[in-house]
Amino acid sequence: MNYSIDKKFFWFLIALSLFGAFIAALVTSKYGPGVSADATKYLSIAENLLNGKGFFDHTGRPLLWWPPLYPLAIAGVSRLTGLEVVFAGGWLNIIVFVVNIFLHGALIYYAFPEKPLYQYLGGLFVVTSDMAIRIHANTSSEPLFVTLSMIFLLASADYLQTRSRRALWWMIAMSALAPLQRYLGACLIAAGGCFILYANRRELWRGIREGFIFGILSLLPIAA
C-alpha cells in the first residue's frame, strides 16, 4: 500500500488538524475539560499512580471494570508536564484530536484516491462534527481508542494488499493496545483474524498460522 499523500492535501490536513486542536482548546479554555462519572475514576486512578498507590480509584477499589491504558497515559502526561491530572487528561485528548483529524483525512484519501472533492470534504467533516469536538473536549477514553482503531484499519488495508510482515506487526500492536484502552477493543482482534484469513484465502495454512500468531500476541497484554 502506498502511504504517500499529495503534498497539497498533506498540508491541508496539517492545517485542519491544528485548527481542530484550536477549537478544542477554545472550548475547554474557560472551565477545563468535561468530567463525567467515568472520568472521575480515570483521574483518581491516574492520581494514585502518580502517588505510588497503584491502580486504585478514589474509593480504594482496584481497577477491574475499566482497562488500565487511559489512566496510565494521563499519569504519564501529568508527570511529564507537571499539570494536574484533570488538565493533563484534557490536553492529552486535544493532542489526540490533532492525530485523529489527520488519520481520518488519510483514510478518506486512501479510500477515494481519484476524488479530491471527497478527500477535502471528508477532512472537513470531522472538524465540523459537534460530536467529535464534544468527545475530544471531555476526559474520556474514546479519542485514544479511535486513534488505535484508525491505525489498525490503515495497517489492515496494507496487509490485505501486500500481506507484509510490517503491516501484520502494526495490526498486532494496535489490537493489543486497543483492549487496554477499552474492552471493546477486543473486536479488533476478531476483525484482524477475519482480515488475515481473507488475505490468505488461497494459502489457507499461512492464513491459519498468521491468524493464530496474531490472536495470541494480541491477547497477551490484556490477559496479563
C-alpha positions, 0 to 999 in steps of 0.5 A: 500500500502506498502511504504517500499523500499529495503534498497539497492535501498533506498540508491541508490536513496539517492545517485542519488538524491544528485548527481542530486542536484550536477549537478544542482548546477554545472550548475547554479554555474557560472551565477545563475539560468535561468530567463525567462519572467515568472520568472521575475514576480515570483521574483518581486512578491516574492520581494514585499512580502518580502517588505510588498507590497503584491502580486504585480509584478514589474509593480504594477499589482496584481497577477491574471494570475499566482497562488500565491504558487511559489512566496510565497515559494521563499519569504519564502526561501529568508527570511529564508536564507537571499539570494536574491530572484533570488538565493533563487528561484534557490536553492529552485528548486535544493532542489526540484530536490533532492525530485523529483529524489527520488519520481520518483525512488519510483514510478518506484519501486512501479510500477515494484516491481519484476524488479530491472533492471527497478527500477535502470534504471528508477532512472537513467533516470531522472538524465540523462534527459537534460530536467529535469536538464534544468527545475530544473536549471531555476526559474520556477514553474514546479519542485514544481508542479511535486513534488505535482503531484508525491505525489498525484499519490503515495497517489492515488495508496494507496487509490485505494488499501486500500481506507484509510482515510490517503491516501484520506487526502494526495490526498486532500492536494496535489490537493489543493496545486497543483492549487496554484502552477499552474492552471493546477493543477486543473486536479488533482482534476478531476483525484482524483474524477475519482480515488475515484469513481473507488475505490468505484465502488461497494459502489457507495454512499461512492464513491459519498460522498468521491468524493464530500468531496474531490472536495470541500476541494480541491477547497477551497484554490484556490477559496479563 
